[in-house]
Amino acid sequence: MRPILLSRDTFVMYQKSFMSKDIILARITTKLNLSNRSVKNTIELLEDGSTIPFISRYRKEATGSLDEVAIGEIARAWKDFNELVKRKEFVLDTIKEQGHLSSKLQQEIYKCWDNTALEDIYLPYKKKRKTRATIAKENGLERLAQAIWNQSAKHLEDAAQQFINNKVPDVDTALQGARDIIAEWINEEPKARDDIRRIFDRSAMITSKVVAKKKAEAEKFKDYFDYSEPAKKAPAHRLLAVFRGEKEGLLKVSLSADIGDVIDKLENGFIGRNATYECEEQLKLAIEESYKRLLGPSIETEYRNKYREKADDEAISVFGENLKQLLLAPPLGSKSIMGIDPGFRTGCKVVCLDRNGSLIYNSAIYPHPPQNQLVDAQTKVKRLVDQYGIEAIAIGNGTAGKETYAIVKGIGMGEDTEVFMVNESGASIYSASEIARKEFPDHDVTVRGAVSIGRRLMDPLSELVKIDPKSIGVGQYQHDVNQPKLKDNLTRCVESAVNAVGINLNTASEHVLTYISGLGPTLAKNIVEYRAENGSFEKIEALKKVPRMGAKAFEQSAGFLRIKKGKNPLDNTGVHPERYALVKTMSKNLKADIKTLISDPTLRKEIILNDYVSNEVGIPTLQDIMEELDKPGLDIRGSAKAFEFTAGINTITDLKEGMMVNGIINNVTKFGAFVDIGIKEAGLIHVSKMSKTFVKDPLRIVKLTQEVTARVIDVDPNRKRISLSLID
């Protein structure tokens, strides 16, 4: 029967009804198991230009108190579903232009909300390059293919004789052409593709073999020279490792299902019980060829991408969490700092920074071989500490770090000057960056690196935002994963950390302000320039005078900025300016000023929150306001404390099984945590050695910058591996 094609008006009507905003909202609500109201309000806020930190912090009544993670999931789902709608519109328009869009096919596309299923539907209508099947069709063999496909034809060789011509010289060529056409039909059959996917889901194996001629070069992939395991059970780090080995040309990787199971499934699906013997034989050949040449490679590529994406997402998630924890590491605060970038042959670069982090002196000392100017170095450090009133010394933890730390500690400067080891990952990236060149045009990379180390102790967040997150050294395979997705995730992590802390408007750098909700590079630059020309901001409202600071940007950013000792004490809290009037009403009702309300916890206890509930403000916002009044100016990160590594451990050979060592977690992966124990090599606490009970996620047990005491359970100096345990 000829399919019923649709008029343009009917086509447009169906498009609007089947792909409306309400349907997408319903899909997101179901997918994320959230209330329709929360999803609808969140999307409206996002569409109106609100940021995730702002919505999470200041629009709890609208969202039902959704956190940043849930709001981020809604934002991604909204984007993904809208992209799917655009793809559906393209597919519909393309098939309609071809004259093949029936009512049934249109309904099938409208009801499809899965990217893979949509592409299966579209596959037969996709514009193809010349294939074996299209050549066979051009040679007039489609009727022969249809005769075999119908499975009732007898005397196929006689039937094939009718199709012999100057392009089809013999029966075998005719039958081969017919099989080429059938193979393509099988490949384009959605049910067949779904059947194979189910087999891949259930039993696909990922396998890797070393490239024989590159065995020596591939030593770092030794664990994957002859590797195989069910793909669905393979953890992200192993998948990323084998894919990297393949990318470097050192491993051969395959992802495949049992071909016997696949062929059996396809034969049962396409060959009927009443098929003639000759048709059955031709169909079996076509099925095997279709799988090996078309269907198999296509599904393997699909599943490679699927598992690669899954591994990427997991790695990116862990990397993002690590980054956020590192950014939220406790700062020492505004103190006079000496930063030391240690080195052996080239010496140690020394800088002195004032309480604002400005460079006031730089020099070098040479306490290590070959110069061995130990006494001179210690004398110079002591003199500089006294001369510049140094309150803390930050020493990079790289090459010669521990040796320099021991020398500086040996000076014996007393309790007034603490000595810290500082993670210097990425400092060299910063020192060679355009940002560093602008900050210190008259100094070389060694001075800039030492300044970065000193500032990291003072305020890790403010310094680390200047560095490409990928270069900070808290991820795994970060250069192998999906780069746009990684960048997006890490940017959101930095934004989340910066906005969670609350930034001092009068001291924040342009780089930190860039990540404040609603600002961005242009407004951040304008704020710094306005501050330089007009002096410190005395109140948040003055932010509106900054060029290009519109009402929306002010709304989004104001709550995350702080002014210490300003005209309005609320400017040093996380209370949003839109709620200042409400707090003023509270204080007026209590017959007190706002300063007294903040300083007197007993007075605040008299406030009955329900008295202040309105259409715009609910209990969640009122509770947040009270929490902010309880802790004005509080830094959620706490304060940095000095840490002592285990004495007597200077190299990996000093470690013995059973020894207890002190360390700091400097990287967390899904399979475990790496620990800086004060030597070049990091120790690994495997996930199985974190607790006596099963640990699904190491981040539930440890976090970045956490101080731990662990037991050495194995040392392999040749492979430079140290295994540690937190158990017992």
GUDOBA-317900 format. One record per residue (C-alpha): residue number from 0; residue in one letter; x, y, z. Coordinates in steps of 0.1 Angstrom, whole numbers. Layout:
<nodes>
NODE   nr  rest   east  north     up
NODE  NUM     A      X      Y      Z
...
</nodes>
This chain:
<nodes>
NODE   nr  rest   east  north     up
NODE    0     M      0      0      0
NODE    1     R     13     35     -9
NODE    2     P     22     54     23
NODE    3     I      0     84     31
NODE    4     L     21    115     28
NODE    5     L     14    147     48
NODE    6     S      5    182     38
NODE    7     R     28    210     49
NODE    8     D      2    224     74
NODE    9     T     -3    190     90
NODE   10     F     34    184     91
NODE   11     V     40    217    110
NODE   12     M     11    211    134
NODE   13     Y     25    177    144
NODE   14     Q     60    192    148
NODE   15     K     47    218    173
NODE   16     S     26    194    193
NODE   17     F     51    165    196
NODE   18     M     82    186    203
NODE   19     S     69    214    225
NODE   20     K     86    228    256
NODE   21     D     62    211    279
NODE   22     I     71    177    265
NODE   23     I    108    184    270
NODE   24     L    101    195    305
NODE   25     A     82    163    312
NODE   26     R    111    143    298
NODE   27     I    136    160    320
NODE   28     T    113    156    351
NODE   29     T    111    119    345
NODE   30     K    148    114    336
NODE   31     L    161    133    367
NODE   32     N    132    122    390
NODE   33     L    125    158    400
NODE   34     S     93    178    404
NODE   35     N     79    195    373
NODE   36     R     78    228    392
NODE   37     S    114    227    402
NODE   38     V    125    218    366
NODE   39     K    103    244    350
NODE   40     N    114    272    373
NODE   41     T    150    263    370
NODE   42     I    149    263    332
NODE   43     E    131    297    332
NODE   44     L    158    311    355
NODE   45     L    186    297    333
NODE   46     E    169    310    301
NODE   47     D    166    344    318
NODE   48     G    204    345    322
NODE   49     S    208    334    358
NODE   50     T    239    314    367
NODE   51     I    240    280    384
NODE   52     P    257    294    416
NODE   53     F    231    322    418
NODE   54     I    201    299    413
NODE   55     S    214    274    439
NODE   56     R    222    301    465
NODE   57     Y    195    327    460
NODE   58     R    165    311    444
NODE   59     K    158    281    466
NODE   60     E    120    288    468
NODE   61     A    117    286    431
NODE   62     T    138    254    427
NODE   63     G    128    235    458
NODE   64     S    163    241    472
NODE   65     L    181    222    444
NODE   66     D    219    222    448
NODE   67     E    244    231    420
NODE   68     V    247    195    409
NODE   69     A    210    190    403
NODE   70     I    207    224    386
NODE   71     G    237    215    364
NODE   72     E    220    183    354
NODE   73     I    188    201    345
NODE   74     A    209    226    324
NODE   75     R    226    198    305
NODE   76     A    194    178    300
NODE   77     W    177    209    286
NODE   78     K    205    215    262
NODE   79     D    207    178    252
NODE   80     F    169    175    246
NODE   81     N    168    208    226
NODE   82     E    197    195    204
NODE   83     L    178    163    199
NODE   84     V    147    183    188
NODE   85     K    168    201    163
NODE   86     R    181    169    150
NODE   87     K    146    154    147
NODE   88     E    135    185    128
NODE   89     F    164    180    104
NODE   90     V    156    143     99
NODE   91     L    120    151     93
NODE   92     D    127    178     68
NODE   93     T    153    156     50
NODE   94     I    129    126     46
NODE   95     K    100    149     37
NODE   96     E    121    164      9
NODE   97     Q    128    129     -4
NODE   98     G     91    123     -6
NODE   99     H     93     93     19
NODE  100     L     77    109     50
NODE  101     S     46     89     58
NODE  102     S     23     95     87
NODE  103     K     36     64    104
NODE  104     L     72     73    100
NODE  105     Q     66    108    112
NODE  106     Q     48     95    144
NODE  107     E     78     72    150
NODE  108     I    103    101    148
NODE  109     Y     82    123    170
NODE  110     K     79     97    197
NODE  111     C    116     89    196
NODE  112     W    136    106    224
NODE  113     D    168     86    221
NODE  114     N    197     98    198
NODE  115     T    207     63    189
NODE  116     A    172     52    180
NODE  117     L    167     83    159
NODE  118     E    199     77    139
NODE  119     D    187     41    133
NODE  120     I    154     54    119
NODE  121     Y    172     79     97
NODE  122     L    199     55     85
NODE  123     P    180     42     54
NODE  124     Y    173     77     42
NODE  125     K    208     91     48
NODE  126     K    226    103     17
NODE  127     K    252     76     10
NODE  128     R    284     76     -9
NODE  129     K    287     48    -35
NODE  130     T    285     14    -18
NODE  131     R    285    -21    -30
NODE  132     A    247    -22    -25
NODE  133     T    241     10    -46
NODE  134     I    263     -3    -74
NODE  135     A    243    -36    -73
NODE  136     K    211    -16    -75
NODE  137     E    224      4   -104
NODE  138     N    232    -29   -121
NODE  139     G    195    -39   -118
NODE  140     L    198    -65    -91
NODE  141     E    173    -52    -65
NODE  142     R    145    -75    -78
NODE  143     L    168   -105    -74
NODE  144     A    176    -94    -39
NODE  145     Q    139    -89    -31
NODE  146     A    132   -125    -44
NODE  147     I    158   -139    -20
NODE  148     W    145   -116      8
NODE  149     N    110   -130      4
NODE  150     Q    125   -165     10
NODE  151     S    101   -183    -14
NODE  152     A    122   -183    -46
NODE  153     K    133   -216    -61
NODE  154     H    159   -223    -88
NODE  155     L    178   -192    -79
NODE  156     E    206   -198   -104
NODE  157     D    180   -199   -132
NODE  158     A    164   -167   -118
NODE  159     A    199   -150   -116
NODE  160     Q    205   -158   -153
NODE  161     Q    178   -132   -162
NODE  162     F    200   -104   -146
NODE  163     I    232   -111   -165
NODE  164     N    244    -82   -187
NODE  165     N    276    -64   -196
NODE  166     K    280    -52   -159
NODE  167     V    269    -85   -144
NODE  168     P    289   -112   -163
NODE  169     D    277   -143   -145
NODE  170     V    254   -159   -120
NODE  171     D    279   -157    -91
NODE  172     T    282   -119    -97
NODE  173     A    245   -115    -97
NODE  174     L    240   -134    -65
NODE  175     Q    269   -115    -49
NODE  176     G    252    -82    -59
NODE  177     A    219    -94    -44
NODE  178     R    236   -103    -12
NODE  179     D    253    -69    -11
NODE  180     I    219    -53    -12
NODE  181     I    205    -76     15
NODE  182     A    235    -69     37
NODE  183     E    227    -32     36
NODE  184     W    190    -38     43
NODE  185     I    200    -59     74
NODE  186     N    224    -32     85
NODE  187     E    197     -6     83
NODE  188     E    171    -26    102
NODE  189     P    166    -10    136
NODE  190     K    156    -42    153
NODE  191     A    187    -60    141
NODE  192     R    209    -32    154
NODE  193     D    191    -33    188
NODE  194     D    195    -71    190
NODE  195     I    233    -67    185
NODE  196     R    234    -39    210
NODE  197     R    218    -61    236
NODE  198     I    245    -87    229
NODE  199     F    272    -61    232
NODE  200     D    257    -48    264
NODE  201     R    256    -83    279
NODE  202     S    289    -98    268
NODE  203     A    312    -75    247
NODE  204     M    349    -79    256
NODE  205     I    375    -52    254
NODE  206     T    409    -67    244
NODE  207     S    444    -52    238
NODE  208     K    476    -66    225
NODE  209     V    510    -50    223
NODE  210     V    523    -41    188
NODE  211     A    551    -66    185
NODE  212     K    577    -42    170
NODE  213     K    570    -16    198
NODE  214     K    572    -38    228
NODE  215     A    602    -20    244
NODE  216     E    587     14    237
NODE  217     A    553      3    252
NODE  218     E    568     -6    286
NODE  219     K    545     18    304
NODE  220     F    515     -2    291
NODE  221     K    529    -35    302
NODE  222     D    497    -43    321
NODE  223     Y    478    -42    288
NODE  224     F    502    -63    266
NODE  225     D    477    -92    267
NODE  226     Y    446    -78    283
NODE  227     S    409    -87    281
NODE  228     E    379    -82    303
NODE  229     P    341    -76    299
NODE  230     A    337    -41    287
NODE  231     K    309    -33    311
NODE  232     K    331    -41    341
NODE  233     A    362    -23    329
NODE  234     P    369      7    351
NODE  235     A    375     41    336
NODE  236     H    412     42    342
NODE  237     R    418      9    324
NODE  238     L    397     20    294
NODE  239     L    415     53    292
NODE  240     A    449     35    295
NODE  241     V    442     11    266
NODE  242     F    427     38    244
NODE  243     R    458     60    250
NODE  244     G    481     30    242
NODE  245     E    461     26    209
NODE  246     K    463     63    201
NODE  247     E    501     62    206
NODE  248     G    503     32    182
NODE  249     L    516      9    209
NODE  250     L    485    -13    215
NODE  251     K    460    -30    192
NODE  252     V    425    -26    208
NODE  253     S    393    -43    199
NODE  254     L    358    -43    213
NODE  255     S    337    -73    202
NODE  256     A    310    -97    210
NODE  257     D    309   -135    203
NODE  258     I    303   -137    166
NODE  259     G    285   -171    170
NODE  260     D    259   -155    193
NODE  261     V    255   -126    169
NODE  262     I    250   -147    137
NODE  263     D    225   -170    155
NODE  264     K    205   -140    166
NODE  265     L    205   -124    132
NODE  266     E    196   -157    114
NODE  267     N    167   -163    138
NODE  268     G    155   -128    132
NODE  269     F    157   -128     94
NODE  270     I    153   -164     82
NODE  271     G    118   -178     84
NODE  272     R    109   -215     89
NODE  273     N     94   -217     54
NODE  274     A    124   -203     36
NODE  275     T    135   -224      6
NODE  276     Y    169   -240      9
NODE  277     E    185   -218    -17
NODE  278     C    172   -186     -2
NODE  279     E    183   -197     33
NODE  280     E    218   -203     20
NODE  281     Q    220   -169      3
NODE  282     L    206   -152     34
NODE  283     K    231   -168     57
NODE  284     L    259   -156     35
NODE  285     A    244   -121     34
NODE  286     I    239   -120     72
NODE  287     E    275   -130     79
NODE  288     E    288   -105     54
NODE  289     S    265    -78     67
NODE  290     Y    278    -83    103
NODE  291     K    315    -85     94
NODE  292     R    315    -56     69
NODE  293     L    287    -33     80
NODE  294     L    268    -40    112
NODE  295     G    297    -53    134
NODE  296     P    321    -24    127
NODE  297     S    293      1    131
NODE  298     I    282    -12    165
NODE  299     E    318    -17    176
NODE  300     T    324     20    169
NODE  301     E    292     30    187
NODE  302     Y    302     10    218
NODE  303     R    338     23    217
NODE  304     N    324     58    218
NODE  305     K    299     48    245
NODE  306     Y    326     33    268
NODE  307     R    350     61    259
NODE  308     E    324     86    269
NODE  309     K    316     68    301
NODE  310     A    353     67    310
NODE  311     D    357    104    300
NODE  312     D    327    114    322
NODE  313     E    341     95    352
NODE  314     A    376    109    348
NODE  315     I    363    144    343
NODE  316     S    340    141    373
NODE  317     V    369    130    396
NODE  318     F    392    156    381
NODE  319     G    366    183    388
NODE  320     E    361    172    424
NODE  321     N    398    172    429
NODE  322     L    402    206    415
NODE  323     K    374    220    436
NODE  324     Q    390    206    468
NODE  325     L    424    220    458
NODE  326     L    409    254    452
NODE  327     L    391    253    486
NODE  328     A    424    244    504
NODE  329     P    428    265    535
NODE  330     P    446    298    530
NODE  331     L    472    312    555
NODE  332     G    456    346    549
NODE  333     S    471    381    547
NODE  334     K    507    377    560
NODE  335     S    542    386    550
NODE  336     I    554    356    530
NODE  337     M    588    343    518
NODE  338     G    584    321    488
NODE  339     I    612    297    479
NODE  340     D    614    278    446
NODE  341     P    640    251    454
NODE  342     G    666    237    431
NODE  343     F    700    219    433
NODE  344     R    724    230    406
NODE  345     T    707    263    398
NODE  346     G    701    273    434
NODE  347     C    669    283    452
NODE  348     K    650    314    441
NODE  349     V    639    335    471
NODE  350     V    612    362    471
NODE  351     C    596    383    498
NODE  352     L    560    393    495
NODE  353     D    540    419    516
NODE  354     R    506    412    531
NODE  355     N    489    419    498
NODE  356     G    511    394    479
NODE  357     S    531    422    462
NODE  358     L    568    414    454
NODE  359     I    592    435    475
NODE  360     Y    625    416    471
NODE  361     N    640    387    452
NODE  362     S    673    369    453
NODE  363     A    689    334    452
NODE  364     I    706    311    476
NODE  365     Y    728    281    469
NODE  366     P    728    257    498
NODE  367     H    730    225    477
NODE  368     P    757    208    456
NODE  369     P    777    218    437
NODE  370     Q    779    253    454
NODE  371     N    773    240    490
NODE  372     Q    769    275    503
NODE  373     L    749    263    533
NODE  374     V    759    288    559
NODE  375     D    755    317    536
NODE  376     A    721    305    526
NODE  377     Q    708    302    561
NODE  378     T    723    335    571
NODE  379     K    706    352    542
NODE  380     V    672    337    549
NODE  381     K    674    347    585
NODE  382     R    684    383    576
NODE  383     L    655    386    551
NODE  384     V    630    372    577
NODE  385     D    640    399    602
NODE  386     Q    643    426    576
NODE  387     Y    609    421    560
NODE  388     G    590    408    590
NODE  389     I    583    375    573
NODE  390     E    556    356    591
NODE  391     A    556    324    570
NODE  392     I    579    306    545
NODE  393     A    565    287    516
NODE  394     I    588    261    500
NODE  395     G    578    243    467
NODE  396     N    576    206    470
NODE  397     G    594    198    437
NODE  398     T    630    189    431
NODE  399     A    652    197    462
NODE  400     G    620    207    481
NODE  401     K    625    184    511
NODE  402     E    662    192    514
NODE  403     T    655    229    513
NODE  404     Y    628    225    538
NODE  405     A    652    208    562
NODE  406     I    678    235    558
NODE  407     V    653    263    564
NODE  408     K    638    245    595
NODE  409     G    673    241    608
NODE  410     I    677    279    611
NODE  411     G    655    278    641
NODE  412     M    635    311    637
NODE  413     G    610    303    664
NODE  414     E    573    302    666
NODE  415     D    568    336    649
NODE  416     T    578    322    615
NODE  417     E    562    290    603
NODE  418     V    576    269    575
NODE  419     F    553    252    549
NODE  420     M    558    228    521
NODE  421     V    535    240    492
NODE  422     N    523    220    462
NODE  423     E    539    237    433
NODE  424     S    522    218    404
NODE  425     G    515    242    376
NODE  426     A    537    269    390
NODE  427     S    560    266    360
NODE  428     I    530    269    337
NODE  429     Y    520    301    354
NODE  430     S    555    316    354
NODE  431     A    557    313    316
NODE  432     S    522    325    310
NODE  433     E    510    358    296
NODE  434     I    493    366    329
NODE  435     A    527    363    347
NODE  436     R    545    384    321
NODE  437     K    519    411    326
NODE  438     E    523    409    364
NODE  439     F    561    408    364
NODE  440     P    574    421    330
NODE  441     D    609    429    345
NODE  442     H    614    395    362
NODE  443     D    623    360    348
NODE  444     V    603    328    352
NODE  445     T    622    317    383
NODE  446     V    611    348    402
NODE  447     R    575    344    390
NODE  448     G    575    308    400
NODE  449     A    587    316    436
NODE  450     V    561    344    438
NODE  451     S    534    319    428
NODE  452     I    545    294    455
NODE  453     G    544    322    481
NODE  454     R    510    333    470
NODE  455     R    496    298    470
NODE  456     L    502    296    507
NODE  457     M    486    330    512
NODE  458     D    455    322    491
NODE  459     P    455    290    470
NODE  460     L    422    299    452
NODE  461     S    434    334    440
NODE  462     E    466    320    426
NODE  463     L    454    287    411
NODE  464     V    427    304    390
NODE  465     K    455    319    369
NODE  466     I    465    285    357
NODE  467     D    449    262    331
NODE  468     P    432    236    354
NODE  469     K    446    208    333
NODE  470     S    481    218    343
NODE  471     I    475    218    381
NODE  472     G    482    181    383
NODE  473     V    452    167    401
NODE  474     G    437    146    373
NODE  475     Q    444    115    353
NODE  476     Y    445    112    315
NODE  477     Q    432    148    314
NODE  478     H    448    153    280
NODE  479     D    430    122    266
NODE  480     V    394    129    276
NODE  481     N    369    150    257
NODE  482     Q    384    184    258
NODE  483     P    354    206    254
NODE  484     K    335    186    280
NODE  485     L    365    188    303
NODE  486     K    369    225    299
NODE  487     D    332    231    306
NODE  488     N    333    209    337
NODE  489     L    364    225    351
NODE  490     T    352    260    345
NODE  491     R    320    252    364
NODE  492     C    341    237    393
NODE  493     V    362    269    395
NODE  494     E    331    290    394
NODE  495     S    315    269    421
NODE  496     A    346    272    444
NODE  497     V    351    309    438
NODE  498     N    314    317    445
NODE  499     A    313    294    475
NODE  500     V    341    313    492
NODE  501     G    329    348    486
NODE  502     I    355    372    472
NODE  503     N    369    404    487
NODE  504     L    359    431    462
NODE  505     N    387    454    471
NODE  506     T    416    430    469
NODE  507     A    404    404    443
NODE  508     S    424    401    411
NODE  509     E    409    403    377
NODE  510     H    414    366    373
NODE  511     V    393    357    404
NODE  512     L    366    382    395
NODE  513     T    362    366    361
NODE  514     Y    347    335    378
NODE  515     I    322    354    399
NODE  516     S    286    347    389
NODE  517     G    274    371    362
NODE  518     L    308    389    356
NODE  519     G    332    374    331
NODE  520     P    364    388    317
NODE  521     T    352    422    306
NODE  522     L    334    432    338
NODE  523     A    362    418    359
NODE  524     K    387    440    341
NODE  525     N    364    470    344
NODE  526     I    360    465    381
NODE  527     V    398    464    386
NODE  528     E    403    495    365
NODE  529     Y    375    514    383
NODE  530     R    390    504    417
NODE  531     A    424    517    406
NODE  532     E    409    550    394
NODE  533     N    384    556    423
NODE  534     G    399    538    452
NODE  535     S    383    510    473
NODE  536     F    346    502    472
NODE  537     E    329    514    504
NODE  538     K    297    496    496
NODE  539     I    284    470    472
NODE  540     E    259    494    456
NODE  541     A    289    513    442
NODE  542     L    295    484    420
NODE  543     K    267    497    398
NODE  544     K    289    526    388
NODE  545     V    314    502    370
NODE  546     P    311    506    332
NODE  547     R    288    480    316
NODE  548     M    276    468    350
NODE  549     G    239    462    342
NODE  550     A    211    453    366
NODE  551     K    213    416    357
NODE  552     A    251    414    362
NODE  553     F    248    432    395
NODE  554     E    220    408    406
NODE  555     Q    240    377    397
NODE  556     S    273    389    413
NODE  557     A    266    411    443
NODE  558     G    258    382    467
NODE  559     F    292    366    461
NODE  560     L    313    397    467
NODE  561     R    324    410    501
NODE  562     I    336    444    515
NODE  563     K    354    442    548
NODE  564     K    349    472    571
NODE  565     G    326    489    547
NODE  566     K    298    513    554
NODE  567     N    271    485    555
NODE  568     P    280    455    576
NODE  569     L    258    433    554
NODE  570     D    283    438    526
NODE  571     N    307    415    544
NODE  572     T    281    387    545
NODE  573     G    265    364    519
NODE  574     V    231    382    523
NODE  575     H    221    394    489
NODE  576     P    215    431    485
NODE  577     E    179    424    474
NODE  578     R    173    412    510
NODE  579     Y    190    441    528
NODE  580     A    156    458    533
NODE  581     L    142    426    549
NODE  582     V    172    425    574
NODE  583     K    167    462    581
NODE  584     T    130    454    589
NODE  585     M    141    427    613
NODE  586     S    165    450    631
NODE  587     K    139    478    632
NODE  588     N    113    454    647
NODE  589     L    139    445    674
NODE  590     K    147    482    680
NODE  591     A    184    477    671
NODE  592     D    207    487    642
NODE  593     I    220    461    618
NODE  594     K    255    461    633
NODE  595     T    240    452    667
NODE  596     L    218    425    651
NODE  597     I    249    409    636
NODE  598     S    270    411    668
NODE  599     D    243    399    692
NODE  600     P    233    362    688
NODE  601     T    209    365    717
NODE  602     L    190    393    699
NODE  603     R    188    372    667
NODE  604     K    171    343    686
NODE  605     E    141    366    691
NODE  606     I    134    366    654
NODE  607     I    105    343    644
NODE  608     L    112    334    607
NODE  609     N     76    327    599
NODE  610     D     67    363    605
NODE  611     Y     89    373    575
NODE  612     V     76    347    550
NODE  613     S     62    363    518
NODE  614     N     55    355    482
NODE  615     E     91    361    473
NODE  616     V    109    349    505
NODE  617     G    104    315    521
NODE  618     I    119    297    550
NODE  619     P    150    284    530
NODE  620     T    161    320    522
NODE  621     L    154    332    557
NODE  622     Q    174    304    572
NODE  623     D    203    313    549
NODE  624     I    201    349    560
NODE  625     M    203    339    597
NODE  626     E    233    317    590
NODE  627     E    251    346    573
NODE  628     L    243    369    602
NODE  629     D    259    343    625
NODE  630     K    292    343    606
NODE  631     P    300    376    588
NODE  632     G    332    375    569
NODE  633     L    339    338    578
NODE  634     D    361    320    553
NODE  635     I    346    285    548
NODE  636     R    381    272    539
NODE  637     G    395    276    574
NODE  638     S    432    284    579
NODE  639     A    464    267    566
NODE  640     K    485    248    591
NODE  641     A    521    236    588
NODE  642     F    527    199    582
NODE  643     E    557    177    591
NODE  644     F    567    148    569
NODE  645     T    582    117    586
NODE  646     A    618    123    595
NODE  647     G    645    102    580
NODE  648     I    628     94    547
NODE  649     N    646    112    519
NODE  650     T    644     86    490
NODE  651     I    623     56    481
NODE  652     T    651     33    494
NODE  653     D    645     46    530
NODE  654     L    611     30    530
NODE  655     K    605     -4    546
NODE  656     E    574    -26    547
NODE  657     G    554    -20    578
NODE  658     M    567     15    583
NODE  659     M    542     43    592
NODE  660     V    545     75    572
NODE  661     N    529    109    573
NODE  662     G    516    124    540
NODE  663     I    493    147    522
NODE  664     I    467    135    496
NODE  665     N    477    152    463
NODE  666     N    455    133    438
NODE  667     V    424    111    440
NODE  668     T    413     87    413
NODE  669     K    385     60    412
NODE  670     F    411     33    420
NODE  671     G    428     51    449
NODE  672     A    446     81    462
NODE  673     F    481     93    457
NODE  674     V    500    106    487
NODE  675     D    530    130    489
NODE  676     I    552    115    516
NODE  677     G    580    140    512
NODE  678     I    600    123    485
NODE  679     K    600    123    447
NODE  680     E    577     93    443
NODE  681     A    541     95    455
NODE  682     G    526     66    474
NODE  683     L    494     49    463
NODE  684     I    466     40    487
NODE  685     H    445     16    466
NODE  686     V    408     18    471
NODE  687     S    409    -17    486
NODE  688     K    433     -4    513
NODE  689     M    412     25    525
NODE  690     S    388      7    547
NODE  691     K    379    -28    560
NODE  692     T    346    -24    543
NODE  693     F    339    -20    506
NODE  694     V    347     15    492
NODE  695     K    328     24    460
NODE  696     D    342     60    458
NODE  697     P    376     70    473
NODE  698     L    363    106    475
NODE  699     R    340     94    503
NODE  700     I    370     84    524
NODE  701     V    397    109    515
NODE  702     K    400    143    499
NODE  703     L    427    165    483
NODE  704     T    451    182    507
NODE  705     Q    440    159    536
NODE  706     E    468    149    560
NODE  707     V    470    111    566
NODE  708     T    492     86    584
NODE  709     A    496     54    563
NODE  710     R    514     21    566
NODE  711     V    539     10    539
NODE  712     I    528    -24    525
NODE  713     D    550    -27    495
NODE  714     V    580     -9    479
NODE  715     D    592    -14    443
NODE  716     P    622      9    437
NODE  717     N    627     -4    401
NODE  718     R    592      6    390
NODE  719     K    592     35    415
NODE  720     R    560     23    431
NODE  721     I    550     27    468
NODE  722     S    519      9    481
NODE  723     L    503     23    513
NODE  724     S    473     13    534
NODE  725     L    450     32    558
NODE  726     I    437      0    573
NODE  727     D    451     -6    609
</nodes>
